[in-house]
Amino acid sequence: MSEQGLHVINDDMTGRTHRDRKLLTGDSPLASNKLGLLAADALIEAVRAET
């Protein structure tokens, strides 16, 4: 991935999530609950922006 210009910001499983514009990611299965909450917030934000 580094050859394509990507930089991995963590190398362990912490449950950390990250949002970059419309991309939502989690570092492992430990992030599933936080990622779900992040996705719900992003969906609500997108719906409000349309109205």
C-alpha positions, 0 to 999 in steps of 0.5 A: 500500500505504501507504494501507492502513496497510502500511509497506515496510521496504526498497526494494532487493533484498538477499535479506533475509527476514522472519517475522511469526508465520505470514507468511514473506516475502523481498524478491526472488529473491535471498532464495529460499534463505534463505526456503526455510530459514526455511520449513523451520524454521517447518514443523519448529517447527509439527510439534513444537508439535503433538506 
